[in-house]
Amino acid sequence: MVALYRDRDEATRRRAPAPVPLVWRVLSTLDQGFVRMIGRLEITGEFPDELRGRPVLVAANHIGMLDPFVLIAACRKLGVTPQFMLTAGLLDAPVIGFFLSRSGHLRVDRGKSNVAEAFHRATEALRTARVPLLVYPEGRISHDPGLWPERGKTGVARMALDGDIPVITISQWGAHEAMYWGTPSVTGPADLKPLVTSLLSAIRKRPTFKVHFGGRVDLSGLSAAKPGDAMRAHKRIMQAITKDLVPLRADQPDEPTFHDPTRPLDSVSPWKPQS
């Protein structure tokens, strides 16, 4: 059984919030209005009270271009403001990079170091963090025809084990209906057309964005020093996300009813429940 979110004063909401840069607080507030304009946000589950103000990884499935906006809005509804791991290219971009670089996100300079070093720095930064770090273990929007979680990589699991950082999960459904996948890169106005047209259509149809906060993933018995444990931890995280995803899309167990003609369909999810 899960608890449907209600906007009320609770013990979990009375704690003093962790320090969040003003720029990110403003952007997150604007994000809530943006998401509210596009669709209906439905939240189940809770953010564990004992993990507020502590280092914590929040692992979510990745289903669409709009879902980061939806997840930020959902977290804000529960009184937390997550941050992200962002590439140097995004943080150094004109205009948007100016604001994001002042929002406290973790920077990943992939061109200047290998992935292992980037995750090591992120883990060290996480040890003293007081806000959640929202991460996508899949690394990209799922290419599975059914939009079930992809295999993903062990980076999030390794960060959790290396830093002894708790992991909670978010499972989501519906944000994929708000905006098309589009193209791998934007080179001109024509590449933006499917994104804009699908977004305008969503504003008219107002899809429901379902976001479920799962419990803490049990990573007991696993160690960063033990070969194979990172993969075992990753499996537990992905299985927890998938388990909570099933009821969110109970009427769409195979393929999503919403068809996105631009999304690649060249992978197969190993986590999809067997019928």
C-alpha positions in Angstrom: 0.0 0.0 0.0 1.2 3.5 -0.8 0.3 6.9 0.6 -1.2 9.3 -1.9 0.4 12.7 -1.4 -1.8 15.4 0.2 -0.7 19.0 0.6 -0.8 19.3 4.4 1.6 20.2 7.2 3.3 17.0 8.4 6.2 16.2 10.7 8.3 15.4 7.6 7.6 18.9 6.2 8.5 20.8 9.4 12.2 20.2 9.3 14.4 23.1 8.2 15.2 22.6 4.5 18.8 21.9 3.5 20.6 24.9 2.0 19.8 25.2 -1.7 21.3 28.0 -3.9 18.8 30.8 -4.5 19.1 30.4 -8.3 18.1 26.7 -8.1 15.2 27.5 -5.7 13.8 30.0 -8.1 14.2 27.7 -11.1 12.6 24.8 -9.3 9.7 27.0 -8.3 9.2 28.1 -12.0 9.5 24.4 -12.9 6.5 23.5 -10.8 4.3 26.1 -12.6 5.6 24.8 -16.0 4.7 21.2 -15.2 1.3 22.2 -13.8 0.6 24.0 -17.1 1.3 20.9 -19.2 -0.3 18.1 -17.2 -1.6 16.6 -13.9 0.9 15.5 -11.4 0.0 12.4 -9.3 2.4 11.5 -6.5 2.4 8.3 -4.4 4.8 7.2 -1.7 7.0 9.4 0.5 10.5 10.7 0.8 12.0 9.0 3.9 12.1 11.4 6.8 15.3 9.9 8.1 17.1 10.7 4.9 16.2 14.4 4.7 19.2 16.6 5.1 21.6 13.7 4.4 23.5 12.5 1.4 21.2 10.3 -0.7 21.0 9.0 -4.2 17.6 9.1 -5.9 17.5 6.7 -8.8 14.8 7.0 -11.4 13.8 5.5 -14.7 14.2 7.7 -17.8 11.2 7.8 -20.1 11.1 11.2 -21.9 12.5 14.6 -22.5 10.2 16.2 -20.0 10.6 13.8 -17.1 13.4 15.7 -15.3 11.0 18.6 -15.0 8.3 16.3 -13.7 10.7 14.7 -11.1 11.9 18.1 -9.9 8.2 19.2 -9.4 7.4 16.0 -7.6 10.3 16.3 -5.3 9.5 19.9 -4.5 5.9 18.8 -3.6 7.4 16.5 -0.9 9.7 19.3 0.4 13.0 18.3 -1.2 15.0 20.0 -4.0 17.2 17.5 -5.8 20.3 18.3 -7.7 21.9 16.6 -10.8 25.1 15.4 -12.2 25.6 17.6 -15.3 28.1 17.5 -18.1 30.5 20.3 -18.6 29.0 21.0 -22.0 25.6 21.8 -20.5 27.1 23.9 -17.6 29.2 25.9 -20.1 26.4 26.6 -22.5 25.3 30.2 -23.0 22.5 31.5 -20.8 21.2 28.2 -19.4 24.8 27.2 -18.4 25.1 30.5 -16.4 22.1 29.6 -14.2 22.8 25.9 -13.9 26.5 26.5 -12.9 25.2 28.6 -10.0 22.6 26.0 -8.9 25.0 23.7 -7.0 24.8 20.7 -9.4 27.8 18.3 -9.7 30.0 18.9 -12.7 31.2 16.0 -14.8 34.1 16.9 -17.2 34.1 13.9 -19.4 36.5 15.3 -21.8 39.1 16.0 -19.1 39.0 12.8 -17.1 37.7 9.2 -17.4 34.3 8.2 -16.1 35.8 6.4 -13.0 37.4 9.7 -11.9 34.2 11.6 -12.5 32.2 9.3 -10.3 34.9 9.3 -7.7 34.7 13.1 -7.4 30.9 12.9 -7.3 31.1 10.4 -4.5 33.4 12.6 -2.5 31.1 15.6 -3.0 28.1 13.5 -2.0 29.6 12.5 1.4 28.9 16.0 2.7 25.8 16.8 0.7 22.6 17.8 2.4 20.3 17.5 -0.6 19.4 14.5 -2.8 21.3 13.8 -6.0 18.8 12.6 -8.7 20.4 10.2 -11.1 19.4 8.0 -14.0 21.0 4.6 -13.9 20.0 3.9 -17.5 22.0 7.0 -18.7 19.5 7.8 -21.4 15.8 7.6 -22.3 14.9 4.0 -22.7 15.1 2.6 -26.3 13.1 -0.5 -25.3 9.9 -0.8 -27.4 7.8 -1.1 -24.3 9.6 1.8 -22.5 10.7 -0.5 -19.7 14.0 0.4 -18.1 17.1 -0.4 -20.0 20.0 -2.5 -18.6 21.8 0.6 -17.5 25.3 0.9 -16.0 26.8 0.4 -12.6 27.9 4.0 -11.9 25.1 4.8 -9.5 25.6 1.5 -7.6 29.3 2.1 -7.4 28.8 5.6 -6.0 26.4 4.2 -3.4 28.8 1.4 -2.3 32.0 3.5 -2.4 30.5 6.3 -0.3 28.1 4.2 1.8 25.3 6.4 0.5 21.7 5.3 0.7 19.6 4.9 -2.5 15.9 5.4 -2.8 14.0 4.9 -6.1 11.5 6.8 -8.1 9.3 5.1 -10.7 7.5 7.3 -13.1 5.0 7.0 -16.0 3.3 9.6 -18.3 6.0 12.2 -18.9 6.8 10.5 -22.2 3.4 11.7 -23.5 4.3 15.4 -23.1 7.3 15.6 -25.5 8.8 13.6 -28.3 12.3 12.1 -28.1 13.2 14.2 -31.1 16.8 13.9 -32.5 20.2 12.9 -31.1 21.4 16.5 -31.6 19.7 19.8 -32.5 21.3 21.5 -35.6 18.5 23.8 -36.6 14.8 24.9 -36.2 13.6 21.7 -38.0 15.0 19.5 -35.2 12.9 21.5 -32.7 9.6 21.2 -34.5 8.6 17.7 -33.2 9.5 18.8 -29.7 7.4 22.0 -29.8 4.4 20.4 -31.6 4.2 17.5 -29.2 4.5 19.9 -26.2 1.7 22.0 -27.5 -0.4 18.9 -28.0 0.2 17.9 -24.4 -0.9 21.2 -23.1 -4.3 20.6 -24.8 -4.6 17.0 -23.7 -3.0 17.4 -20.2 -1.6 13.9 -19.6 -1.2 12.5 -16.1 2.3 12.3 -14.7 2.5 9.5 -12.2 5.5 9.6 -9.8 6.0 7.0 -7.1 8.6 7.3 -4.4 9.8 3.9 -3.4 11.6 2.9 -0.3 15.3 2.6 0.4 17.0 -0.1 -1.6 18.5 -2.8 0.5 22.2 -2.9 -0.4 23.2 -4.8 2.8 25.9 -7.5 2.4 27.4 -5.7 -0.6 30.8 -4.1 -0.7 32.6 -1.8 -3.1 35.7 -3.9 -2.7 34.1 -7.2 -3.6 34.1 -8.2 -7.3 30.6 -8.3 -8.8 28.9 -6.5 -5.9 28.5 -3.3 -8.0 26.5 -5.3 -10.6 24.5 -6.9 -7.8 23.7 -3.5 -6.3 22.7 -2.2 -9.7 20.4 -5.2 -10.2 18.6 -4.5 -6.9 18.2 -0.8 -7.8 16.8 -1.5 -11.3 14.5 -4.3 -10.0 13.1 -1.9 -7.3 12.4 0.7 -9.9 10.7 -1.8 -12.2 8.6 -3.3 -9.4 7.1 0.0 -8.6 6.6 0.9 -12.2 4.3 -2.1 -12.9 1.2 -0.7 -11.1 1.8 2.8 -12.6 1.3 1.3 -16.1 -1.0 -1.6 -15.2 -3.1 -0.9 -18.3 -0.1 -0.8 -20.6 2.0 -3.9 -19.7 3.6 -4.3 -23.1 3.9 -1.2 -25.2 2.8 2.4 -24.3 -0.4 3.5 -25.8 1.2 6.8 -26.7 3.3 6.5 -29.9 6.4 8.5 -30.3 7.6 8.0 -33.9 11.0 9.7 -33.1 12.1 7.4 -30.2 14.7 4.7 -31.2 13.5 1.1 -30.5 16.9 -0.7 -30.7 17.2 -2.2 -27.2 15.5 -4.8 -25.1 14.9 -4.4 -21.4 16.2 -7.2 -19.2 14.0 -6.0 -16.3 10.6 -6.2 -17.9 8.4 -8.5 -15.9 7.7 -11.8 -17.5 4.0 -12.4 -18.2 
